[in-house]
Amino acid sequence: MTDRTPAAALDMPRLQRLLGSPDMAWLVDRVAERIASGTEPADGTATLADPSPAQRRALELLLGRPPGRGKSLTARLPDIDTVLRESGISPEGLDAAVNALRGPITVRREAEAAADRAWDSALEPLERLAADRPELTRWLQQVRATGLLKRQAANPASGAELAEQAARVLSALPHPGIVRPVFAAQTVGHAHALDDGRPLTALVLSAIRSHAGLAATDTATSEGRRGAWAAVGVAADDLSSRILVLNVPPPHNDSFLSRLLTLGAATGQPLVLTLRDLNSLPTPTATDRTIAADLTGTTINVCENPAVVSAAATALGTTCPPLVCLEGTPSVAANRLLRQLLARGANLRYHGDFDWGGIRIATSVFNLAERCGTPAAPWRYDSSAYLEAVARKLGTTLPQAKPRDTPWDPDLRHHIETHALRVEEEHVIDALLTDLTRHQT
């Protein structure tokens, strides 16, 4: 901001008459712009093309002499500054006079610097969070580089409030087995604060994507967003989050879930379990020793598509080995059940579609098992199985999508990129049923 002369030091009546008239507005505009741009207001000249006679007379009245008779009107700003000072109209010169006529004029460079400082200050809650959670450091750098907080908040003050809320939400993640409205109410006091389309949701989802290695396109759909939330344990609600199972061993208690799984295994019928059904299960941790390891040596087969479960139930019924179907991106219910089975000593083996979406789902399952201390194994989900399917001329053209690494078999990504064929589970369901038949209970 520029220094300003106190109003009492200005002769406002004379200033308004000589410089504040409509015929001098063009000159005041030019000087105001020089002040805002940080340029010395009393240096150089100001020129007006095709002036009216009244504009010429107004400048002549201010300067006390004719300004010239050319096609344009040129005023030397140092001359006007001198006139204002020596006449006592504005003892502090042209700068103070224009500020008095137009109100305080902000120097843009100073305003931008102040705004930058304010936005930096708004990010402080996220900086404190990243100091405690180093895995969020790269995300915070992205927030700075992309101006994400600025895009979600109207000003630094609301940005600081939004950052504080995001820090509270992210500090509570992951939070296995909670529904989003309850989680939002617990963390920021508003059950709908994390609904789709909210600024807070955009900020939190960007952090989840960064940590999980997801692209923005991965959460462009409602299913993708549910999957991202599920990766940190948060469900939309406890009824729509579900998992499809066949002959999964029940826990040794008298819960509704235990009775339901026992009935399903006795009849060989697939069951759809909701998160609400699974809420009777304790939530295991990496160091949990309170859950009996009654499934040690048991393999839980995990697939992606319901068609596999339907075919297995029809062909094998009660003798089918335990089978869990994710039906796409693992839900909170799916993750809850898989963690529980791993805590009980089970091993997982996974099969899914050979496409980039299937690779993403497989990666999430392998990562979950790794975190639980019992790495999962691929089930006909490696290079040899893919190449065998290609040799049998199975599959369809692979849709365009971002390729993904396959850490359990690094060559698999190369083969999928090379052949560009999508092999769905339905294409190889006969081989999967052969495996299940060989290991039937």
N, C-alpha and C positions, 0 to 999 in steps of 0.2 A: 504494500500500500504506500502511496506517496504521502509526504508531509503536507499538511493543509494549514492555511492561514485561518485564524479564528474569525468567525463571521463578523465580529465587531470591527475588525481592521479593514474590512471591505466597504466601499461605497456602493452598496447594492443598487440604489436607484439609478445612479449613473452607469453602472455596469450593465444593468438590464437594458437601459436605453441604447447604449453604444454597442454592446456585444451580444445582448440577449434577444435582439429583435429577430423575426423570421428571416429577414434578408441577410443576417449574419450566421444563420444556422449551419450553412455549408462549412464555414471556417471553424466554428466550434466543433462540428463533427470531425473534421480532419485532426484537430488538436487532441480531441478526446481519444481518437484511435491511436495517435502517437503515444499518449500517456499509457493506454492499455497495453500497447506492444512493448513498452519499456524504452521507447525512444525519447530523447530530450525534446520536450514540446516546443521550446523556443529556438530551435535550430532550423535552418533551411527555409523553404517557402511552401505556400499552399496555393494551388492554382485551380480556378473554376473556368470551365469552357462555356462559351456563350452566355455570359452573365446578363441579367436584366439591368435596366437603368437604375432601378431601386437598389440592387445589390452593389452597383458601383458607388451610388451616393452614400450607402451605409458605411462602406469601407473608407470613403473620403472623409466622412464625419468622424470616424474613429482616429484616423491618422492625421487629420487636419490638412490634407493636401490631396490633389487628384491622384488616383492610383494608376493612371495610364489609360490609353484609348485603343489598345489592341483588341483582337477578337476574343481573347481570354483575359481573365482577371487574376493577377498574381499578387499575393501579399507576402512580404518578408516577415517571418515570424519574430526575428529579433527586434524589428522596429515596433511591432505591436506590443511585445513584452516591455520594451522601454517606455512606450507611451503609458501603459497601465501602471508601471512602477512610479514614473515621474509625476503623473497626474494625481497620484494618491488613490486612484480607483481600486487598484489591487497592489498594495505595496510589495507583495510576494510574487508578483508577475503573472504571466499567462497561465502557468500550471494551476495556481490557486484560483484564478478567475474561472477557468473551465470547470474545475471541481466544484466551485460554488454554484455554477449555473446548472450543472448536470447531476449533482450529487456525487458522493464518493466514487471515484473510478478505480477499479481494481486492476492492478498490473497482472496480465494473464500469466506470465511466467511465475510470478510469486504465488498466484492462486493455484496453478498447476502443481507447484512444489508443495504447497500446503495440503492439497488434496492427496498427493502421493504419500505424504507423511501420515495423513489420516487413514488411508487404506492400509499402509504398512502396520499401523497401530491396530487396525481392525483384525488383522491376521494373527495377532499375538496369542489368542486362545489355541489356535491350531499349531502355532510354533511350540507352545508348551506341551501340547499333546504329542507332537512328533519327537520332542526331546525324550519323552518317556516311551514312545512307540516308534523305534527307528524304521520299522517297515513302512511307515507312512511318510517318510522323508521325501521319497521320490514323488509321491502324490502331491505333497505340499509345494514342491518345485513346479509341478504342472499347474497347480492352482495359480501360482504367481505368474507363470509364463503366459497362460491363456486368459488371465483376468476373470476366472470363473466366478469368484466372489462378487466382483463388480457387476457381472451380468445378472446375478441373482438378487442383488440388493440395490435399492434406490440411491443410497448414500452411505458414507462410511459409518455413520451411527447405526443404521439398520444392518450394515454388513458386520459390524462388531457383534451385534446381538445374534445374527445368523451363525457366525463363526463359533460363538460360545455354545449355541445349541448343538451345532455339528460336533464340537469337541465332546460334549456330554454323551451324545449318541455313540460316537465312534469309540469312546473309552469303555463303553459297555458291551462292545462287540468283540468276539462272537458271543451270542447269548442263545444257546441251544434250546429249542422247543418252546419259544415264546411267540405269541401272535403279535402282528405289527401294531394294531391299535393300543394294546396293553403296553407294549414296549415304548411306544411314543408317549403315552401318558406317564409312564414311570420316569422317562429320561427328560422330557421337556414340558410335561404338564398338559399336553393337548393330544387327545386320542387321534386326531386327524392330521397331525403335523407331518407325518411321514407318508401321507397319501400320495399317489402318483400325481405328478404335475406341480408339486409344491417346491419352492426354492430349497428348503432344507433337504428334501428328498434328492434333488439333483446333486447337491453337494455331497451327501452321504454316499449315494450310488457311485459317484465318480471315484470316491476313495475305495469302495468295495471292488470296483472294476480294476483299479490300479493294483490293488493288493493281490487280486485273483488272476491278473494277467488277461482280463477281458477287454474287448474293444467296445466302443460306444454302440456299435451295431448289435452287439450281443444283448443289450438291454433296450433295444428299440421296440420290442414287442412286450406285451403283458407277460407272456410266458417267460421271456428272457429276464424280465425284471424279477419275477417270482423266483427264478432259478438263482439269480444273484443274491437275493435276500436269503434264500434257503442255504446258500453257501456259508452264511454267517449265523444260521440257526433261526432265522426269523420267518414265520409263516404269515400269509395273508389272514388266515383264520384256522381254527383247529378242526374244521370239517372238510374244507376243500383240499387241504394238504393230505395226501394219501399215498399208500404204497400197496401194490398187488403182490400177494404171496401164495405159494402152494407148498403145503406140508412143512412149514417152518416149525421147528420144535418149540413148544410153549415154555414159558418160564415156570419155575417150580413154585407157584403160589396159587392162591384161590381167587385171583382177579378175574374180571370179565374177559380180559384179553387172553388169559390162560385157557379159560373154558372155550373161548371162540376158536383159538388155534387148535385145541384138542379135537373139537368137533370137525374142523376143516380137515385135519389129518386123518380122522376116522372115516371120512366120506370121500377123501381125495378130491375135494372141490376147492377151486381158487377162492381166496378171500380178499376183499378190499379193506384195508385197515386205515383209519384216519388218525391224524395226530391226537385227536381226543381219545381214541382207543389206546394209543401208546403212552398216554400221560401217566398210566399206572406204573410204567417202568421207571426205575431210578435212572438218573442221568450219569453215565460212567465218565470218569476222567482218565487221563493217561496213567495215573498212579493208583487207580481204584483197585482195591483188593477185597471189597465187600461183596462182589458178585461172584457166585460160584461158577467155576470154570467147567460147567457140565457139558460143554460142546467141544472140548479139546479133541482134535482129530477129525471133527466134522467139517465137511466142505459145504459152504452155502454157494450155490450157483446164482449168479446175478446176470440178468439180461436187460435189454432195453425195450423190447416190444411185447405187448400183450399176446400176440399171436403165438409166441413161443410157449407161454403158460397154458394157453388154451389147448394147443396141440399136445403138450406134455400131460395135461390132466386127462385128455381123451385117450391117449395111448397108454399111459402108465397108472393114472389114478392114485391110489393110496401108496403104490410102490415107488412113485417118483421121488428122487432125492430132493432135499429142500431147494426151492427155487424162489427167487425174489425178482420182481420186474419193476424197473424204475419208471417206465412210461415216459421216457425223455429225461430232461434235466432233473437230477435228484431233488426231491422235495424235502422239506424239513422232516416230514414223517419218515421218508426213506432214510435220511441221514441218522435220524434217531434210532430206527430199528437196526441199521447196519452197525452203528457204534455199540449197541447193546449186544448184538450177536458176536462181535469181535471181543467185547469184554467177557463174554461167556466162553471164550477160547476157540471160537470157530475160525476157519479160514475162508476167505472169499476168492472166487475166481470169476472173471467178468468177460462177457461177450456183448458186443453191440454192433451197430451199423458201421461199415467201413466208409465213412465220410467224415468231413471235418466236424460236423456236429457230434457224431458218435465219438470221435477222438476226444473232443472237449469233455463229454460225459465220462468217458473212460478215465481221463486224467483226474477228474474230480473224485472218482471212486478210489483210484490208486492213492491219491493224496490223503484221502480220509483214512484209509487203512494204514498208511505210513504213519500218520499222526497218532493212531491208536496203538502203534507198536507191533502190528502184524501185517506186513506188506501183502497186498493182494496179488494174485497171479492172473495172467491173461488166459481166457478160455477160447481156444481157436481164434485168437485175436492177435495175430502176429503176421509177419511177412509170409511165412509158408502157407498159412491158411488163406491169406488174401490172394497170393499168386495161384494157389490151387483153384480158387473160385474164378479167377480171371481165365485160367487155362480151360475151365469148363464153360467159358463164354457166359458166365453169369454176370448180372449187374446191369446198370444203366449209366448214362452219361453223368459224370459228377457235376453237381451244380457249382457255380462260381462262389467261392468263399475264401477267406484267409486261411492258408495252410497252417497246421499246428504240429508242433513237435510230438514225437512218440517216445518218451524216455525209456519205456519198458522194452522197446524194440526200435532203435534209431533208424533202421533201414525202412521201416514201414511207411514213414512219411514219404520217403523217396519213391517207393513203389506206387503209392496212391497218386502222387503228383505225376509220375511217368505215365501210368495207364489211364488216369483220369476217369476211373470207373467207380461208381458207388455200388457197393455190395451190401444189401440190406439183410437183416437176420432172416427174413422170410425166404431169401434165396438159398440159405444153407440150413434150413430148419431140420432137414433130414439128418445132417451130420450132428447137430446139437441133440436131437432125440436119440441118436445112436449112443452118444456119450452118456446121456441120462439113463438109458436102458442098461448100459454096462454097469452103472453104479447104483442101480435101483435098490431101494431098501426092502 
